[in-house]
């Protein structure tokens, strides 16, 4: 598990009526991945383009990383590793984080 990895995420506890699986990319520093929660940005194929929503391709499908919707997710809610971002895609996330967080 490291920054730039894309996982299937179970964002809600089992007790919630809403049980969906989403894709999310880890945006947290590798130095902090030993914590009980990890910061992810959800991935959507339906989101509108914005300069702070980098476009990626996962298994031939275009999607956007929703940097403006970062979530802390418990490690226990991570499912299967789906893909890893390229260095260029990781750079785009870092640039988008600068915009969203005003860094």
N, C-alpha and C positions, 0 to 999 in steps of 0.2 A: 504494500500500500504506500503510494507516494503521490506527491503533487503532480497533477496532470493525468492521473488515472481516472477512467470513466467506469463507474459501477452501476449496477442495478441497485436502487435504493428503496427500502420500505419506509417511507417518511412518517407514517403514523403508527402508534402502538396497536397491538392486536385487538385491544378493547374498542377502538374507534370503528364506527360503522363504515367509514371511508377507507377501503383497503385497495390502494393502487400501488403500482410499482412504477417508479420514475427512473430515468437515467440522470446521474449527477457526476460532475467532475470535481475532484479534490482541488481546492484553491488555497489550502492552508500550507504553511511552511513545513517541509519535511522534519525540521527540528522539533515541531510540536505535535507530531502524529502519535505520540505515546499517550496523549490525553484520552479521556473517555468519550469525548466528542470530536468530530472533525468538521471543518467548514467545507461545504460543497456549494456549487452553483448548479441549479437544475438545468436540464437540457430540454429544449422544445423544438419540434418540427413545425409548430404553428405560430410561433412568436414573430412579431414584426421585426424587421431589421432596424438596428440602431448602432451608432458608433461604439456603444458600450455593451453590445451583444454580439461577440465574435461569431462568425460563421465557421462551422466545422463540417466534416463529412465523416459519418460513421457507417461502415459497411455499405457504402455507395449512396447513402441518404444524407441530404443536407439538413442541418439543424443549427440552432443558435444557442449559445451559452448565456443564460440569464444572470449576468453578473450583478444586476440590480436586485436580485432575489436570493442572496446568499443565506444558507441555512446551517445551523449547527446540528449535526446528526450523530446520534450515538453509534459507536462502532458496531454494536450488535445488529444494527439495521442495514448494514451493508450486505448486499448479495454478491452475485457473480461479477468478476472483472470482465468488462466488455471490450475495452480498447484503451490505448494510451495516446495522449496528444503528441503531436510532433513538436519539435522545438519552436517552430514558427507559430503554431497554435498556442503554445504556452506563453510566448511573447505577446500575442494578441490579448490573452487573458490579463497579463500584467499591465498592459496599456489600458485596458478597459477598467481594471481596478483603480488605476490612478484617476480616471475620470469620475467614477462612481463615488470613490472615497475622498476625492479632492486632495490627492497626495502630490 
